[in-house]
Amino acid sequence: MRRHPRNPPIRLTRRGRIVLFCLLLAVAGGLITLVSAPGQAADEPGPAPVMIVQPGDTLWDIATRHSGGRGRDATIEEIRRLNHLDGYSVDAGQRLTLPRRG
């Protein structure tokens, strides 16, 4: 029966040590960047935009005008949530808080 000699320890060449060092630096730099980047919660929010419903306005019209990058349906639901609306109708003269554009 032939026995295999024990595996010798891994030895890094000079180039291997340099590559490993650069990789560790890149990982450390990435972690530092993630930890030091301020989140959105760190920004002081300004007052929420408010509008007065005009005669003939519908929730769909208002959401279309103020949807920004999100969809109209998501904006409608956000307006309903912000203003505690049970339904989808609004009245002229009603004051609505609008979602912040982001």
Residue pairs with C-beta under 8 A, 6 or more apart in sequence:
12 20
45 100
48 82
48 97
48 98
48 99
48 100
49 66
49 97
49 98
49 100
50 95
50 96
50 97
50 98
51 62
51 66
51 95
51 96
51 98
52 93
52 94
52 95
52 96
53 62
53 90
53 91
53 92
53 93
53 94
53 95
53 96
54 92
55 92
56 92
57 90
57 92
58 89
58 90
59 76
59 79
59 80
59 85
59 88
59 89
59 90
60 72
60 76
62 79
62 90
62 96
62 98
63 72
63 73
63 75
63 76
63 79
64 72
66 75
66 98
66 99
66 101
67 74
67 75
68 75
68 101
68 102
69 101
69 102
75 99
76 88
78 99
79 85
79 96
79 97
79 98
79 99
80 88
82 96
82 97
82 98
82 99
83 96
83 97
90 96
